Each structure stands twice: as C-alpha cells, then as structure tokens.
Amino acid sequence: MTKTAIAMAAFFLTMEVTAAVPTAEAAPCMIVTLTGVQGGPPAFNGQAGAGTLVRYGDDSNNCGTVKLQIDAGRGTNMRLSQVGVPPAQLNAIFFTHMHSDHADGFADIVQLRWHFNSKGPKIDVVCSSDAVSQLGITVSCKKFVAHIGDAYLHSGEIAQRRSENNDRLAGGPAELINVVTFEPKNEPQVVWSSGEVKVSAVRSAHIAGHASYRVDTPAGSVVIGGDAGNDVAAPPRASSTSDQVEKLAKGVDVIVHTAQHPVMKDSGMPALIFYHQSAPADLGAMAKRVGAKHLMLTHLAPPIGAERVGPWKILGGPLTEAHYRKEVEASGFTGNVVVGTDLASVRLPAK
C-alpha cells in the first residue's frame, strides 16, 4: 500500500470514528433576574420598579430561547437593556396585579416594540380576568392593556410617527398585544406555555385579581409571589405568607417574593397596608418548608439605605442587607438568600 493510500485510509477511519461519536448537546439553563426591587410607588436612589425576568435556553445561547417578564414597574426597559434584552425579544409579560408600581414600565416596553417591531409577532400579556373587590371596585388588566397607547394616540405621536414609517400600526402598541386572561383559583393551573416552558398561576391575597406565578423549565423552576399575603388580613394568624403560594412553591428551586420588614409597622404604616405583605422571617420559613434552594427578596420595604418610605420615617435609621438577612436566618432557612438589588440574578445550574 502506498503512503498516499495509507494516509487516505487513516483519514476515512478518523471520519467514521468522529461520526460515530454524538455531538454533545448544550446543557439547559435558566436565569432569574430582578429587574427592579423598589418597594411600592415611591422612588428611591434610582431603583427600578417591581419586576422579574426569567430566561430559559441552553449554554449555547446564554439561556436565551424564551424570555418572560413578570411585572414591569418603573424603569424596567432600562434594566432589560442592561442585560441585552430589547422589547422585541420578550415572549410574554405577566402581571401579578394592577398596581402602578408593578405596571408603570409597561407602556415604555410596548411603545418601543411598536416603534421598531410593528411587523413582528404580537407579545402575550397574561393576567387575571376582571375582578371586583369587596367595595365594588373593578380591577381590569384587560382594559389597562387595551388603553395603554391612548396617551400617544391623543397626543398625535402615533400618527406623526406613522407618517415617517407606514409599517407602524395605526392603532398604536395595543395592536401588538395578545391578552391572555384567566380566573385565579386556589389550585395551581397552567396559564401559558411554550415548548419546554410552562407557567402556572394561583390566586393570592393582596388586591382583587392578584395572582402568583410559577415557571417550570428542564433547568429548574421559580415562583414569583408578587405582593401576596395571607388570606387572614391581620393577626392572630399562623403566617403572613400565602397558603396558596406555598402550595404553588412545593419543590421549587427559586422563590422571588416581596418582603416587608417589621420596622414598617413601628414607623407608622397603616395596618391595612402593612398586613397585606409578607415578612422576611415568614418567607424564610415557607422557603424551608417547600424545599427551595434560593430565596430572593424583592420589592423591599423599606429599601436598603432609605430613611423613609413615602410619608413614613424609618425608626432607628436606614436598614442594611444584614437586617433582612437576619430576619430570614431566624426562620431556620439555610439556602441561598438574595436580598434584592436591581439586576441581582440566580442561574440554574450555577456556573
């Protein structure tokens, strides 16, 4: 056999062996990012309003196949831009409830999507159906979304910008939205899915129509509680946390939840407001009971370093991260505790 023939035989043998070895698939991954941790409507120190970004994919695309935004408070678009997620890349937006501190950034997101992606697919907006409070007040996510572009329509901006680019839809950003509503129940129900990603919801107490969500992926799972509190409006009660959220969170990897420090009661916050949120110690106890590995405290009241929240001055001075961490540790929870700051993230699996 000639040297050339030997070399060719070796080449084809190598090719056969290489072909027989399967290419390693990129490992699935999920990233949970706090896009805003401001506690309530006040503005403090540049913090964005309440929101959580959940990304799922694999190592080849930095967990970027599916991108879900849960709540969209003030400044959400700015935080999304910092992690390289423009509005056109969001697959769906979920609202826990219709409070401005959880929704102020929504118009910014969908108006920008309208500007540059009017020919793109609609974005799903998932929220509870119209709900009527005990006082007869109707809370309507559907109407909020339907009228999100009205200010731009009435100001003339929509028509003016369409004169520059006829691809932009005449009805403004609302024409780019597909609203998906559901009736929140005491048992978890699937309300949205895409491929391997499934989102479930459960009823939770705060205001009429409040819902909490769970995102399940092959890489892990996360529950976003929103402002959920216990159905029992004030002590005596077993816990300030929601029994329904605890049911939703069984076996979850990550819990993201609003946290209100006990100091707010001493600072004069009205009981009606104070008791509608969950305490850090109770959140730690719930995380321990359901077997969560990570607890991310967000929507902090008071914010770290703040001297007041709205009209209520913090007695004893501003809190630090250690104050929140101490409360959680007192519950016996030994998992990873993230005292929320804007853009704080947890990745599953960890790199």
Rosetta blueprint (number, residue, H / E / L):
1 M L
2 T L
3 K H
4 T H
5 A H
6 I H
7 A H
8 M H
9 A H
10 A H
11 F H
12 F H
13 L H
14 T H
15 M H
16 E H
17 V H
18 T H
19 A H
20 A H
21 V L
22 P L
23 T L
24 A L
25 E L
26 A L
27 A L
28 P E
29 C E
30 M E
31 I E
32 V E
33 T E
34 L E
35 T E
36 G E
37 V L
38 Q E
39 G L
40 G L
41 P L
42 P L
43 A L
44 F L
45 N L
46 G L
47 Q L
48 A L
49 G L
50 A L
51 G E
52 T E
53 L E
54 V E
55 R E
56 Y E
57 G E
58 D E
59 D H
60 S H
61 N H
62 N L
63 C L
64 G L
65 T L
66 V E
67 K E
68 L E
69 Q E
70 I E
71 D L
72 A L
73 G L
74 R L
75 G L
76 T H
77 N H
78 M H
79 R H
80 L H
81 S H
82 Q H
83 V L
84 G L
85 V L
86 P L
87 P H
88 A H
89 Q H
90 L L
91 N L
92 A E
93 I E
94 F E
95 F L
96 T L
97 H L
98 M L
99 H L
100 S H
101 D H
102 H H
103 A L
104 D L
105 G L
106 F H
107 A H
108 D H
109 I H
110 V H
111 Q H
112 L H
113 R H
114 W H
115 H H
116 F H
117 N H
118 S L
119 K L
120 G L
121 P L
122 K L
123 I E
124 D E
125 V E
126 V E
127 C E
128 S E
129 S L
130 D L
131 A E
132 V E
133 S L
134 Q L
135 L L
136 G L
137 I L
138 T E
139 V E
140 S L
141 C H
142 K H
143 K H
144 F H
145 V H
146 A H
147 H L
148 I L
149 G L
150 D H
151 A H
152 Y H
153 L H
154 H H
155 S H
156 G L
157 E H
158 I H
159 A H
160 Q H
161 R H
162 R H
163 S H
164 E H
165 N L
166 N L
167 D L
168 R L
169 L L
170 A L
171 G L
172 G L
173 P H
174 A H
175 E H
176 L H
177 I E
178 N E
179 V E
180 V E
181 T E
182 F E
183 E L
184 P L
185 K L
186 N L
187 E L
188 P L
189 Q E
190 V E
191 V E
192 W E
193 S E
194 S E
195 G L
196 E L
197 V E
198 K E
199 V E
200 S E
201 A E
202 V E
203 R E
204 S L
205 A E
206 H L
207 I L
208 A L
209 G L
210 H L
211 A E
212 S E
213 Y E
214 R E
215 V E
216 D E
217 T E
218 P L
219 A L
220 G E
221 S E
222 V E
223 V E
224 I E
225 G L
226 G L
227 D L
228 A L
229 G E
230 N L
231 D L
232 V L
233 A L
234 A L
235 P L
236 P L
237 R L
238 A L
239 S L
240 S L
241 T L
242 S L
243 D H
244 Q H
245 V H
246 E H
247 K H
248 L H
249 A L
250 K L
251 G L
252 V L
253 D L
254 V E
255 I E
256 V E
257 H E
258 T E
259 A E
260 Q E
261 H L
262 P L
263 V H
264 M H
265 K H
266 D H
267 S L
268 G L
269 M L
270 P L
271 A H
272 L H
273 I H
274 F H
275 Y L
276 H L
277 Q L
278 S L
279 A L
280 P H
281 A H
282 D H
283 L H
284 G H
285 A H
286 M H
287 A H
288 K H
289 R H
290 V H
291 G L
292 A L
293 K L
294 H E
295 L E
296 M E
297 L E
298 T E
299 H E
300 L E
301 A E
302 P L
303 P L
304 I L
305 G L
306 A L
307 E L
308 R E
309 V E
310 G L
311 P L
312 W E
313 K E
314 I L
315 L L
316 G L
317 G L
318 P L
319 L L
320 T L
321 E H
322 A H
323 H H
324 Y H
325 R H
326 K H
327 E H
328 V H
329 E H
330 A L
331 S L
332 G L
333 F L
334 T L
335 G L
336 N E
337 V E
338 V E
339 V E
340 G L
341 T L
342 D L
343 L L
344 A L
345 S E
346 V E
347 R E
348 L E
349 P L
350 A L
351 K L
